[in-house]
Amino acid sequence: MQLDLPFLRAPDPPPVPDVDFVRVRRARKYILRVRPDGSLRVTIPRGGSRRDAEAFLGRHQDWVAAERLRVAERHAPVE
């Protein structure tokens, strides 16, 4: 019988919003876009890797949060 000890379990990772990684042969750099619904699109340039794209996304989390607020305000319904 296996005991379930919650303090020994790894914490659940935070929920990751929808992120689409798109490889574009003509792209020369990583590009990060926030869509109106809050999802993200990361463009991977030629010679780039998914691992580098994920690291790029991780380095820009502050920007993503600020941009999501800006996009939400811009696309909020007018009352």
C-alpha positions, 0 to 999 in steps of 0.5 A: 500500500502506497501512502499519499503524502501531499508535501512530498508531491511536486507542486502542480505547474501554473496553468499555461495559456494557449501558446502557439509556436510557429516556425517561419522560414523567412523570419530572422528573429524570435517574435512574440505576439499577444492575440486579442483573446490573450493567447500567445504566438511565438515565431521561431526563425530559421535555425531556431529551436523550440527550446530557445523559443520557450526560453525567449518566452520565459525571459519576456513574462513581464512584457507578456503580462503588461501586453495582455492588460493593454490588449484587454483594455483595447478590446474591452466592450464599450458601455 
